[in-house]
Amino acid sequence: MKGYDDFLPRSVYDVDKVAEIKKLDRDTQMSLLQDLLVFTQDMNWPVAPSVLEILLTFPEEIVPHVQAVLSSEDDNWKWFLLHFLVIKLPVASKVQFKDYLSKVAENPTNMERAEELDEIAKEILATLSLYE
């Protein structure tokens, strides 16, 4: 029987392993979400687009994992998550990031401004205002 680590990509180039993950049942995929999110730290990595596809099929379940990253100091990762994941989530999921997005849009730190997190936050907030 495979162990948990056997399901995860071995590197940022392990696109075959991500293809295998797509064939797994949803419960198994869900158990891998937090570890799969790590592979979105740089959307230029070969596995990143395929991992993103998996993550987007769990719009509610991924929220706490993304919120943990948004609470971190990794502004570059935040940029990737906002540009490639959060903006594509359904409104019901996106709205759960509203406090963070509002804070960054209205009062960004120097680093958040340098990474243009304030701009993407405003863009995502604009998509929410359409539904309020």
N, CA, C and O atoms as CSV, one atom per row, in Angstrom:
chain,resi,resn,atom,element,x,y,z
A,1,MET,N,N,0.837,-1.183,0.000
A,1,MET,CA,C,0.000,0.000,0.000
A,1,MET,C,C,0.883,1.247,0.000
A,1,MET,O,O,1.917,1.291,0.666
A,2,LYS,N,N,0.464,2.240,-0.745
A,2,LYS,CA,C,1.229,3.469,-0.844
A,2,LYS,C,C,1.095,4.282,0.436
A,2,LYS,O,O,0.032,4.337,1.055
A,3,GLY,N,N,2.201,4.911,0.812
A,3,GLY,CA,C,2.175,5.855,1.914
A,3,GLY,C,C,1.809,7.233,1.404
A,3,GLY,O,O,1.837,7.491,0.201
A,4,TYR,N,N,1.467,8.110,2.320
A,4,TYR,CA,C,1.045,9.470,1.977
A,4,TYR,C,C,2.053,10.168,1.065
A,4,TYR,O,O,1.671,10.751,0.050
A,5,ASP,N,N,3.328,10.111,1.418
A,5,ASP,CA,C,4.368,10.797,0.638
A,5,ASP,C,C,4.513,10.232,-0.773
A,5,ASP,O,O,4.997,10.921,-1.671
A,6,ASP,N,N,4.103,8.996,-0.968
A,6,ASP,CA,C,4.200,8.387,-2.294
A,6,ASP,C,C,3.254,9.039,-3.302
A,6,ASP,O,O,3.448,8.916,-4.511
A,7,PHE,N,N,2.232,9.731,-2.801
A,7,PHE,CA,C,1.280,10.388,-3.701
A,7,PHE,C,C,1.776,11.739,-4.192
A,7,PHE,O,O,1.350,12.213,-5.245
A,8,LEU,N,N,2.672,12.361,-3.439
A,8,LEU,CA,C,3.094,13.735,-3.740
A,8,LEU,C,C,4.185,13.782,-4.799
A,8,LEU,O,O,4.982,12.852,-4.919
A,9,PRO,N,N,4.221,14.869,-5.569
A,9,PRO,CA,C,5.330,15.040,-6.524
A,9,PRO,C,C,6.669,15.047,-5.776
A,9,PRO,O,O,6.763,15.551,-4.657
A,10,ARG,N,N,7.679,14.493,-6.397
A,10,ARG,CA,C,9.007,14.423,-5.779
A,10,ARG,C,C,9.807,15.706,-6.009
A,10,ARG,O,O,10.769,15.993,-5.297
A,11,SER,N,N,9.390,16.460,-7.011
A,11,SER,CA,C,10.082,17.716,-7.325
A,11,SER,C,C,9.124,18.606,-8.116
A,11,SER,O,O,8.006,18.206,-8.439
A,12,VAL,N,N,9.578,19.804,-8.417
A,12,VAL,CA,C,8.754,20.740,-9.183
A,12,VAL,C,C,8.659,20.327,-10.655
A,12,VAL,O,O,7.949,20.960,-11.436
A,13,TYR,N,N,9.367,19.276,-11.025
A,13,TYR,CA,C,9.348,18.779,-12.407
A,13,TYR,C,C,8.520,17.500,-12.553
A,13,TYR,O,O,8.374,16.985,-13.661
A,14,ASP,N,N,7.982,16.988,-11.457
A,14,ASP,CA,C,7.307,15.689,-11.446
A,14,ASP,C,C,5.852,15.789,-11.929
A,14,ASP,O,O,4.913,15.537,-11.173
A,15,VAL,N,N,5.691,16.159,-13.189
A,15,VAL,CA,C,4.346,16.319,-13.753
A,15,VAL,C,C,3.614,14.988,-13.873
A,15,VAL,O,O,2.383,14.955,-13.859
A,16,ASP,N,N,4.358,13.891,-13.991
A,16,ASP,CA,C,3.719,12.575,-14.067
A,16,ASP,C,C,2.994,12.243,-12.764
A,16,ASP,O,O,1.908,11.663,-12.781
A,17,LYS,N,N,3.599,12.613,-11.639
A,17,LYS,CA,C,2.971,12.343,-10.347
A,17,LYS,C,C,1.691,13.172,-10.193
A,17,LYS,O,O,0.707,12.692,-9.629
A,18,VAL,N,N,1.700,14.391,-10.683
A,18,VAL,CA,C,0.501,15.230,-10.613
A,18,VAL,C,C,-0.600,14.625,-11.484
A,18,VAL,O,O,-1.773,14.657,-11.115
A,19,ALA,N,N,-0.224,14.078,-12.630
A,19,ALA,CA,C,-1.209,13.401,-13.485
A,19,ALA,C,C,-1.823,12.208,-12.748
A,19,ALA,O,O,-3.013,11.933,-12.903
A,20,GLU,N,N,-1.023,11.501,-11.953
A,20,GLU,CA,C,-1.538,10.382,-11.159
A,20,GLU,C,C,-2.495,10.884,-10.080
A,20,GLU,O,O,-3.517,10.253,-9.813
A,21,ILE,N,N,-2.169,12.005,-9.468
A,21,ILE,CA,C,-3.019,12.572,-8.416
A,21,ILE,C,C,-4.400,12.905,-8.978
A,21,ILE,O,O,-5.410,12.734,-8.296
A,22,LYS,N,N,-4.438,13.375,-10.208
A,22,LYS,CA,C,-5.723,13.719,-10.832
A,22,LYS,C,C,-6.633,12.509,-10.977
A,22,LYS,O,O,-7.850,12.661,-11.080
A,23,LYS,N,N,-6.062,11.313,-10.985
A,23,LYS,CA,C,-6.844,10.084,-11.133
A,23,LYS,C,C,-7.304,9.518,-9.787
A,23,LYS,O,O,-8.108,8.587,-9.747
A,24,LEU,N,N,-6.800,10.074,-8.695
A,24,LEU,CA,C,-7.164,9.583,-7.364
A,24,LEU,C,C,-8.575,10.022,-6.992
A,24,LEU,O,O,-9.117,10.960,-7.576
A,25,ASP,N,N,-9.162,9.340,-6.018
A,25,ASP,CA,C,-10.490,9.737,-5.553
A,25,ASP,C,C,-10.390,11.076,-4.812
A,25,ASP,O,O,-9.315,11.461,-4.353
A,26,ARG,N,N,-11.511,11.772,-4.704
A,26,ARG,CA,C,-11.542,13.119,-4.112
A,26,ARG,C,C,-11.060,13.146,-2.662
A,26,ARG,O,O,-10.391,14.094,-2.253
A,27,ASP,N,N,-11.388,12.133,-1.896
A,27,ASP,CA,C,-10.963,12.114,-0.499
A,27,ASP,C,C,-9.436,12.078,-0.395
A,27,ASP,O,O,-8.849,12.774,0.433
A,28,THR,N,N,-8.814,11.284,-1.217
A,28,THR,CA,C,-7.349,11.203,-1.212
A,28,THR,C,C,-6.759,12.523,-1.694
A,28,THR,O,O,-5.808,13.036,-1.104
A,29,GLN,N,N,-7.323,13.071,-2.765
A,29,GLN,CA,C,-6.848,14.374,-3.244
A,29,GLN,C,C,-6.975,15.425,-2.146
A,29,GLN,O,O,-6.062,16.222,-1.928
A,30,MET,N,N,-8.118,15.417,-1.455
A,30,MET,CA,C,-8.348,16.414,-0.419
A,30,MET,C,C,-7.291,16.318,0.689
A,30,MET,O,O,-6.875,17.336,1.243
A,31,SER,N,N,-6.871,15.123,1.001
A,31,SER,CA,C,-5.862,14.951,2.045
A,31,SER,C,C,-4.501,15.509,1.631
A,31,SER,O,O,-3.632,15.719,2.477
A,32,LEU,N,N,-4.317,15.749,0.343
A,32,LEU,CA,C,-3.041,16.245,-0.181
A,32,LEU,C,C,-3.030,17.755,-0.415
A,32,LEU,O,O,-1.992,18.314,-0.767
A,33,LEU,N,N,-4.162,18.417,-0.227
A,33,LEU,CA,C,-4.280,19.829,-0.608
A,33,LEU,C,C,-3.191,20.724,-0.027
A,33,LEU,O,O,-2.560,21.488,-0.758
A,34,GLN,N,N,-2.970,20.636,1.268
A,34,GLN,CA,C,-1.989,21.518,1.900
A,34,GLN,C,C,-0.599,21.318,1.309
A,34,GLN,O,O,0.115,22.287,1.051
A,35,ASP,N,N,-0.217,20.071,1.095
A,35,ASP,CA,C,1.100,19.785,0.527
A,35,ASP,C,C,1.173,20.152,-0.952
A,35,ASP,O,O,2.227,20.563,-1.438
A,36,LEU,N,N,0.068,20.008,-1.664
A,36,LEU,CA,C,0.054,20.403,-3.073
A,36,LEU,C,C,0.185,21.914,-3.225
A,36,LEU,O,O,0.792,22.396,-4.181
A,37,LEU,N,N,-0.378,22.649,-2.291
A,37,LEU,CA,C,-0.314,24.113,-2.360
A,37,LEU,C,C,1.127,24.611,-2.414
A,37,LEU,O,O,1.403,25.650,-3.013
A,38,VAL,N,N,2.040,23.879,-1.797
A,38,VAL,CA,C,3.458,24.246,-1.799
A,38,VAL,C,C,3.991,24.357,-3.232
A,38,VAL,O,O,4.903,25.136,-3.509
A,39,PHE,N,N,3.416,23.576,-4.121
A,39,PHE,CA,C,3.887,23.566,-5.505
A,39,PHE,C,C,3.351,24.750,-6.320
A,39,PHE,O,O,3.549,24.813,-7.533
A,40,THR,N,N,2.680,25.678,-5.652
A,40,THR,CA,C,2.240,26.915,-6.320
A,40,THR,C,C,3.088,28.107,-5.896
A,40,THR,O,O,2.747,29.250,-6.200
A,41,GLN,N,N,4.184,27.851,-5.201
A,41,GLN,CA,C,5.058,28.944,-4.766
A,41,GLN,C,C,5.656,29.690,-5.951
A,41,GLN,O,O,6.042,30.853,-5.835
A,42,ASP,N,N,5.727,29.020,-7.073
A,42,ASP,CA,C,6.212,29.657,-8.294
A,42,ASP,C,C,5.448,29.042,-9.462
A,42,ASP,O,O,5.637,27.871,-9.790
A,43,MET,N,N,4.597,29.827,-10.077
A,43,MET,CA,C,3.759,29.293,-11.159
A,43,MET,C,C,4.555,29.013,-12.436
A,43,MET,O,O,3.992,28.557,-13.432
A,44,ASN,N,N,5.858,29.285,-12.410
A,44,ASN,CA,C,6.713,28.922,-13.536
A,44,ASN,C,C,7.219,27.484,-13.424
A,44,ASN,O,O,7.779,26.947,-14.379
A,45,TRP,N,N,7.026,26.867,-12.270
A,45,TRP,CA,C,7.428,25.482,-12.107
A,45,TRP,C,C,6.548,24.589,-12.982
A,45,TRP,O,O,5.346,24.831,-13.092
A,46,PRO,N,N,7.121,23.573,-13.597
A,46,PRO,CA,C,6.335,22.710,-14.493
A,46,PRO,C,C,5.091,22.094,-13.850
A,46,PRO,O,O,4.074,21.946,-14.527
A,47,VAL,N,N,5.141,21.730,-12.566
A,47,VAL,CA,C,3.983,21.094,-11.932
A,47,VAL,C,C,2.896,22.091,-11.552
A,47,VAL,O,O,1.744,21.698,-11.367
A,48,ALA,N,N,3.232,23.362,-11.432
A,48,ALA,CA,C,2.311,24.361,-10.874
A,48,ALA,C,C,0.964,24.444,-11.599
A,48,ALA,O,O,-0.068,24.402,-10.930
A,49,PRO,N,N,0.920,24.558,-12.922
A,49,PRO,CA,C,-0.392,24.669,-13.581
A,49,PRO,C,C,-1.304,23.460,-13.334
A,49,PRO,O,O,-2.509,23.626,-13.144
A,50,SER,N,N,-0.745,22.266,-13.335
A,50,SER,CA,C,-1.549,21.065,-13.094
A,50,SER,C,C,-2.004,20.980,-11.641
A,50,SER,O,O,-3.128,20.563,-11.364
A,51,VAL,N,N,-1.138,21.373,-10.720
A,51,VAL,CA,C,-1.519,21.402,-9.308
A,51,VAL,C,C,-2.640,22.415,-9.115
A,51,VAL,O,O,-3.596,22.157,-8.384
A,52,LEU,N,N,-2.523,23.552,-9.763
A,52,LEU,CA,C,-3.559,24.586,-9.673
A,52,LEU,C,C,-4.914,24.034,-10.126
A,52,LEU,O,O,-5.934,24.313,-9.496
A,53,GLU,N,N,-4.933,23.264,-11.196
A,53,GLU,CA,C,-6.183,22.650,-11.672
A,53,GLU,C,C,-6.827,21.803,-10.584
A,53,GLU,O,O,-8.042,21.849,-10.392
A,54,ILE,N,N,-6.018,21.035,-9.877
A,54,ILE,CA,C,-6.536,20.197,-8.795
A,54,ILE,C,C,-7.095,21.084,-7.678
A,54,ILE,O,O,-8.210,20.865,-7.205
A,55,LEU,N,N,-6.324,22.071,-7.265
A,55,LEU,CA,C,-6.738,22.941,-6.167
A,55,LEU,C,C,-8.058,23.647,-6.469
A,55,LEU,O,O,-8.891,23.819,-5.580
A,56,LEU,N,N,-8.243,24.050,-7.706
A,56,LEU,CA,C,-9.467,24.762,-8.079
A,56,LEU,C,C,-10.710,23.882,-8.029
A,56,LEU,O,O,-11.829,24.394,-8.058
A,57,THR,N,N,-10.530,22.576,-7.956
A,57,THR,CA,C,-11.687,21.683,-7.827
A,57,THR,C,C,-12.122,21.545,-6.369
A,57,THR,O,O,-13.094,20.849,-6.073
A,58,PHE,N,N,-11.405,22.204,-5.460
A,58,PHE,CA,C,-11.721,22.200,-4.030
A,58,PHE,C,C,-11.825,23.639,-3.525
A,58,PHE,O,O,-11.066,24.035,-2.640
A,59,PRO,N,N,-12.751,24.423,-4.072
A,59,PRO,CA,C,-12.777,25.861,-3.764
A,59,PRO,C,C,-13.033,26.199,-2.301
A,59,PRO,O,O,-12.517,27.203,-1.809
A,60,GLU,N,N,-13.798,25.407,-1.609
A,60,GLU,CA,C,-14.051,25.678,-0.184
A,60,GLU,C,C,-12.940,25.092,0.688
A,60,GLU,O,O,-12.474,25.731,1.631
A,61,GLU,N,N,-12.536,23.901,0.369
A,61,GLU,CA,C,-11.555,23.191,1.189
A,61,GLU,C,C,-10.177,23.851,1.169
A,61,GLU,O,O,-9.412,23.722,2.124
A,62,ILE,N,N,-9.864,24.551,0.090
A,62,ILE,CA,C,-8.538,25.152,-0.047
A,62,ILE,C,C,-8.414,26.473,0.724
A,62,ILE,O,O,-7.304,26.937,0.983
A,63,VAL,N,N,-9.539,27.071,1.087
A,63,VAL,CA,C,-9.534,28.398,1.726
A,63,VAL,C,C,-8.627,28.472,2.955
A,63,VAL,O,O,-7.788,29.371,3.010
A,64,PRO,N,N,-8.744,27.584,3.942
A,64,PRO,CA,C,-7.884,27.740,5.117
A,64,PRO,C,C,-6.391,27.602,4.804
A,64,PRO,O,O,-5.556,28.236,5.449
A,65,HIS,N,N,-6.069,26.784,3.828
A,65,HIS,CA,C,-4.664,26.604,3.448
A,65,HIS,C,C,-4.124,27.868,2.785
A,65,HIS,O,O,-2.989,28.275,3.034
A,66,VAL,N,N,-4.942,28.478,1.946
A,66,VAL,CA,C,-4.533,29.727,1.300
A,66,VAL,C,C,-4.449,30.843,2.343
A,66,VAL,O,O,-3.529,31.660,2.302
A,67,GLN,N,N,-5.390,30.880,3.265
A,67,GLN,CA,C,-5.352,31.904,4.311
A,67,GLN,C,C,-4.067,31.795,5.135
A,67,GLN,O,O,-3.515,32.812,5.555
A,68,ALA,N,N,-3.595,30.589,5.364
A,68,ALA,CA,C,-2.345,30.406,6.099
A,68,ALA,C,C,-1.178,31.040,5.347
A,68,ALA,O,O,-0.321,31.678,5.958
A,69,VAL,N,N,-1.139,30.869,4.031
A,69,VAL,CA,C,-0.074,31.485,3.231
A,69,VAL,C,C,-0.223,33.003,3.251
A,69,VAL,O,O,0.769,33.725,3.361
A,70,LEU,N,N,-1.457,33.487,3.146
A,70,LEU,CA,C,-1.675,34.931,3.141
A,70,LEU,C,C,-1.305,35.559,4.487
A,70,LEU,O,O,-1.100,36.770,4.565
A,71,SER,N,N,-1.220,34.759,5.531
A,71,SER,CA,C,-0.785,35.240,6.843
A,71,SER,C,C,0.727,35.154,7.018
A,71,SER,O,O,1.264,35.584,8.039
A,72,SER,N,N,1.400,34.606,6.038
A,72,SER,CA,C,2.852,34.420,6.120
A,72,SER,C,C,3.590,35.674,5.641
A,72,SER,O,O,2.976,36.691,5.316
A,73,GLU,N,N,4.898,35.575,5.606
A,73,GLU,CA,C,5.748,36.674,5.154
A,73,GLU,C,C,6.125,36.540,3.669
A,73,GLU,O,O,6.838,37.390,3.135
A,74,ASP,N,N,5.656,35.495,3.014
A,74,ASP,CA,C,6.073,35.201,1.640
A,74,ASP,C,C,5.200,35.960,0.635
A,74,ASP,O,O,4.244,35.412,0.086
A,75,ASP,N,N,5.546,37.222,0.409
A,75,ASP,CA,C,4.744,38.065,-0.477
A,75,ASP,C,C,4.771,37.596,-1.924
A,75,ASP,O,O,3.803,37.795,-2.656
A,76,ASN,N,N,5.856,36.985,-2.338
A,76,ASN,CA,C,5.932,36.469,-3.706
A,76,ASN,C,C,4.934,35.323,-3.897
A,76,ASN,O,O,4.245,35.270,-4.915
A,77,TRP,N,N,4.852,34.415,-2.938
A,77,TRP,CA,C,3.888,33.306,-3.006
A,77,TRP,C,C,2.470,33.859,-2.972
A,77,TRP,O,O,1.594,33.389,-3.699
A,78,LYS,N,N,2.248,34.860,-2.125
A,78,LYS,CA,C,0.925,35.493,-2.057
A,78,LYS,C,C,0.529,36.021,-3.435
A,78,LYS,O,O,-0.617,35.868,-3.859
A,79,TRP,N,N,1.481,36.641,-4.128
A,79,TRP,CA,C,1.206,37.187,-5.458
A,79,TRP,C,C,0.728,36.075,-6.392
A,79,TRP,O,O,-0.274,36.232,-7.090
A,80,PHE,N,N,1.449,34.951,-6.400
A,80,PHE,CA,C,1.049,33.831,-7.256
A,80,PHE,C,C,-0.336,33.324,-6.879
A,80,PHE,O,O,-1.164,33.069,-7.754
A,81,LEU,N,N,-0.594,33.177,-5.586
A,81,LEU,CA,C,-1.899,32.664,-5.167
A,81,LEU,C,C,-3.036,33.607,-5.546
A,81,LEU,O,O,-4.089,33.164,-6.005
A,82,LEU,N,N,-2.823,34.895,-5.355
A,82,LEU,CA,C,-3.884,35.841,-5.698
A,82,LEU,C,C,-4.123,35.882,-7.200
A,82,LEU,O,O,-5.272,35.903,-7.640
A,83,HIS,N,N,-3.061,35.895,-7.989
A,83,HIS,CA,C,-3.175,35.998,-9.455
A,83,HIS,C,C,-3.676,34.737,-10.132
A,83,HIS,O,O,-4.372,34.812,-11.145
A,84,PHE,N,N,-3.333,33.586,-9.587
A,84,PHE,CA,C,-3.636,32.350,-10.292
A,84,PHE,C,C,-4.679,31.470,-9.613
A,84,PHE,O,O,-5.261,30.601,-10.262
A,85,LEU,N,N,-4.929,31.678,-8.320
A,85,LEU,CA,C,-5.877,30.818,-7.620
A,85,LEU,C,C,-7.075,31.605,-7.098
A,85,LEU,O,O,-8.208,31.358,-7.510
A,86,VAL,N,N,-6.835,32.535,-6.208
A,86,VAL,CA,C,-7.942,33.240,-5.555
A,86,VAL,C,C,-8.852,33.926,-6.565
A,86,VAL,O,O,-10.075,33.845,-6.445
A,87,ILE,N,N,-8.289,34.584,-7.537
A,87,ILE,CA,C,-9.098,35.315,-8.524
A,87,ILE,C,C,-10.010,34.382,-9.322
A,87,ILE,O,O,-11.027,34.821,-9.858
A,88,LYS,N,N,-9.649,33.094,-9.403
A,88,LYS,CA,C,-10.441,32.126,-10.169
A,88,LYS,C,C,-11.467,31.368,-9.317
A,88,LYS,O,O,-12.275,30.604,-9.845
A,89,LEU,N,N,-11.428,31.579,-8.021
A,89,LEU,CA,C,-12.368,30.880,-7.145
A,89,LEU,C,C,-13.770,31.441,-7.297
A,89,LEU,O,O,-13.935,32.594,-7.695
A,90,PRO,N,N,-14.784,30.638,-6.984
A,90,PRO,CA,C,-16.152,31.170,-6.991
A,90,PRO,C,C,-16.293,32.235,-5.897
A,90,PRO,O,O,-15.531,32.248,-4.931
A,91,VAL,N,N,-17.253,33.105,-6.059
A,91,VAL,CA,C,-17.453,34.222,-5.138
A,91,VAL,C,C,-17.581,33.740,-3.691
A,91,VAL,O,O,-17.036,34.368,-2.783
A,92,ALA,N,N,-18.289,32.646,-3.470
A,92,ALA,CA,C,-18.480,32.134,-2.108
A,92,ALA,C,C,-17.152,31.835,-1.417
A,92,ALA,O,O,-17.044,31.952,-0.197
A,93,SER,N,N,-16.158,31.456,-2.184
A,93,SER,CA,C,-14.824,31.215,-1.617
A,93,SER,C,C,-14.027,32.513,-1.541
A,93,SER,O,O,-13.389,32.798,-0.527
A,94,LYS,N,N,-14.066,33.296,-2.611
A,94,LYS,CA,C,-13.312,34.556,-2.634
A,94,LYS,C,C,-13.693,35.483,-1.488
A,94,LYS,O,O,-12.833,36.155,-0.919
A,95,VAL,N,N,-14.968,35.522,-1.151
A,95,VAL,CA,C,-15.447,36.439,-0.121
A,95,VAL,C,C,-14.793,36.140,1.236
A,95,VAL,O,O,-14.723,37.019,2.096
A,96,GLN,N,N,-14.325,34.925,1.424
A,96,GLN,CA,C,-13.668,34.568,2.673
A,96,GLN,C,C,-12.289,35.227,2.820
A,96,GLN,O,O,-11.692,35.201,3.896
A,97,PHE,N,N,-11.800,35.807,1.742
A,97,PHE,CA,C,-10.522,36.519,1.775
A,97,PHE,C,C,-10.714,38.033,1.840
A,97,PHE,O,O,-9.747,38.791,1.771
A,98,LYS,N,N,-11.962,38.467,1.973
A,98,LYS,CA,C,-12.278,39.894,1.878
A,98,LYS,C,C,-11.511,40.748,2.889
A,98,LYS,O,O,-11.012,41.815,2.531
A,99,ASP,N,N,-11.407,40.307,4.128
A,99,ASP,CA,C,-10.688,41.092,5.132
A,99,ASP,C,C,-9.224,41.287,4.736
A,99,ASP,O,O,-8.695,42.397,4.801
A,100,TYR,N,N,-8.587,40.205,4.331
A,100,TYR,CA,C,-7.187,40.299,3.901
A,100,TYR,C,C,-7.062,41.213,2.680
A,100,TYR,O,O,-6.203,42.094,2.640
A,101,LEU,N,N,-7.909,40.999,1.708
A,101,LEU,CA,C,-7.849,41.791,0.474
A,101,LEU,C,C,-8.076,43.275,0.753
A,101,LEU,O,O,-7.388,44.128,0.191
A,102,SER,N,N,-9.027,43.578,1.608
A,102,SER,CA,C,-9.316,44.976,1.946
A,102,SER,C,C,-8.125,45.619,2.644
A,102,SER,O,O,-7.758,46.754,2.339
A,103,LYS,N,N,-7.525,44.894,3.578
A,103,LYS,CA,C,-6.357,45.416,4.302
A,103,LYS,C,C,-5.217,45.726,3.344
A,103,LYS,O,O,-4.606,46.792,3.421
A,104,VAL,N,N,-4.935,44.806,2.452
A,104,VAL,CA,C,-3.825,44.982,1.510
A,104,VAL,C,C,-4.143,46.075,0.489
A,104,VAL,O,O,-3.263,46.847,0.109
A,105,ALA,N,N,-5.383,46.139,0.053
A,105,ALA,CA,C,-5.774,47.159,-0.931
A,105,ALA,C,C,-5.711,48.567,-0.332
A,105,ALA,O,O,-5.291,49.513,-0.997
A,106,GLU,N,N,-6.124,48.693,0.910
A,106,GLU,CA,C,-6.213,50.012,1.533
A,106,GLU,C,C,-4.948,50.447,2.249
A,106,GLU,O,O,-4.654,51.641,2.303
A,107,ASN,N,N,-4.189,49.503,2.803
A,107,ASN,CA,C,-3.028,49.873,3.604
A,107,ASN,C,C,-1.905,48.854,3.423
A,107,ASN,O,O,-1.535,48.172,4.379
A,108,PRO,N,N,-1.360,48.739,2.212
A,108,PRO,CA,C,-0.318,47.735,1.973
A,108,PRO,C,C,0.999,48.116,2.651
A,108,PRO,O,O,1.326,49.294,2.795
A,109,THR,N,N,1.738,47.100,3.057
A,109,THR,CA,C,3.096,47.337,3.539
A,109,THR,C,C,3.961,47.705,2.326
A,109,THR,O,O,3.527,47.587,1.180
A,110,ASN,N,N,5.161,48.141,2.594
A,110,ASN,CA,C,6.073,48.463,1.488
A,110,ASN,C,C,6.338,47.233,0.622
A,110,ASN,O,O,6.399,47.333,-0.603
A,111,MET,N,N,6.495,46.080,1.259
A,111,MET,CA,C,6.744,44.846,0.496
A,111,MET,C,C,5.512,44.434,-0.313
A,111,MET,O,O,5.636,44.000,-1.458
A,112,GLU,N,N,4.334,44.569,0.278
A,112,GLU,CA,C,3.104,44.238,-0.454
A,112,GLU,C,C,2.933,45.160,-1.654
A,112,GLU,O,O,2.496,44.733,-2.723
A,113,ARG,N,N,3.276,46.409,-1.469
A,113,ARG,CA,C,3.201,47.358,-2.580
A,113,ARG,C,C,4.238,47.001,-3.651
A,113,ARG,O,O,3.947,47.068,-4.846
A,114,ALA,N,N,5.441,46.625,-3.223
A,114,ALA,CA,C,6.503,46.257,-4.169
A,114,ALA,C,C,6.110,45.031,-4.989
A,114,ALA,O,O,6.459,44.930,-6.166
A,115,GLU,N,N,5.390,44.109,-4.377
A,115,GLU,CA,C,4.929,42.907,-5.081
A,115,GLU,C,C,3.609,43.153,-5.826
A,115,GLU,O,O,3.089,42.253,-6.486
A,116,GLU,N,N,3.078,44.360,-5.718
A,116,GLU,CA,C,1.816,44.753,-6.342
A,116,GLU,C,C,0.629,43.933,-5.826
A,116,GLU,O,O,-0.337,43.689,-6.549
A,117,LEU,N,N,0.726,43.517,-4.569
A,117,LEU,CA,C,-0.388,42.796,-3.963
A,117,LEU,C,C,-1.599,43.702,-3.797
A,117,LEU,O,O,-2.739,43.243,-3.868
A,118,ASP,N,N,-1.350,44.993,-3.576
A,118,ASP,CA,C,-2.466,45.929,-3.431
A,118,ASP,C,C,-3.285,46.018,-4.716
A,118,ASP,O,O,-4.508,46.151,-4.668
A,119,GLU,N,N,-2.617,45.945,-5.853
A,119,GLU,CA,C,-3.315,46.037,-7.143
A,119,GLU,C,C,-4.186,44.806,-7.407
A,119,GLU,O,O,-5.340,44.935,-7.817
A,120,ILE,N,N,-3.631,43.614,-7.169
A,120,ILE,CA,C,-4.422,42.406,-7.408
A,120,ILE,C,C,-5.529,42.297,-6.366
A,120,ILE,O,O,-6.609,41.788,-6.663
A,121,ALA,N,N,-5.272,42.767,-5.152
A,121,ALA,CA,C,-6.316,42.754,-4.124
A,121,ALA,C,C,-7.494,43.621,-4.571
A,121,ALA,O,O,-8.649,43.222,-4.421
A,122,LYS,N,N,-7.212,44.790,-5.112
A,122,LYS,CA,C,-8.270,45.678,-5.603
A,122,LYS,C,C,-9.040,45.007,-6.746
A,122,LYS,O,O,-10.264,45.109,-6.826
A,123,GLU,N,N,-8.316,44.330,-7.614
A,123,GLU,CA,C,-8.954,43.654,-8.751
A,123,GLU,C,C,-9.901,42.553,-8.266
A,123,GLU,O,O,-11.012,42.416,-8.777
A,124,ILE,N,N,-9.465,41.781,-7.291
A,124,ILE,CA,C,-10.311,40.709,-6.761
A,124,ILE,C,C,-11.495,41.297,-6.011
A,124,ILE,O,O,-12.615,40.805,-6.146
A,125,LEU,N,N,-11.269,42.338,-5.225
A,125,LEU,CA,C,-12.372,42.991,-4.503
A,125,LEU,C,C,-13.431,43.518,-5.464
A,125,LEU,O,O,-14.624,43.472,-5.165
A,126,ALA,N,N,-13.001,44.012,-6.606
A,126,ALA,CA,C,-13.947,44.512,-7.604
A,126,ALA,C,C,-14.863,43.397,-8.094
A,126,ALA,O,O,-16.028,43.649,-8.401
A,127,THR,N,N,-14.359,42.177,-8.171
A,127,THR,CA,C,-15.210,41.060,-8.602
A,127,THR,C,C,-16.235,40.720,-7.527
A,127,THR,O,O,-17.314,40.214,-7.836
A,128,LEU,N,N,-15.906,40.997,-6.268
A,128,LEU,CA,C,-16.844,40.733,-5.184
A,128,LEU,C,C,-17.952,41.778,-5.146
A,128,LEU,O,O,-19.105,41.457,-4.857
A,129,SER,N,N,-17.606,43.006,-5.432
A,129,SER,CA,C,-18.599,44.083,-5.354
A,129,SER,C,C,-19.720,43.909,-6.382
A,129,SER,O,O,-20.810,44.456,-6.216
A,130,LEU,N,N,-19.452,43.161,-7.419
A,130,LEU,CA,C,-20.472,42.889,-8.412
A,130,LEU,C,C,-21.617,42.056,-7.842
A,130,LEU,O,O,-22.733,42.078,-8.361
A,131,TYR,N,N,-21.324,41.315,-6.759
A,131,TYR,CA,C,-22.299,40.387,-6.201
A,131,TYR,C,C,-22.880,40.851,-4.867
A,131,TYR,O,O,-23.703,40.158,-4.269
A,132,GLU,N,N,-22.457,42.012,-4.410
A,132,GLU,CA,C,-22.959,42.493,-3.118
A,132,GLU,C,C,-24.202,43.318,-3.277
A,132,GLU,O,O,-24.754,43.800,-2.287
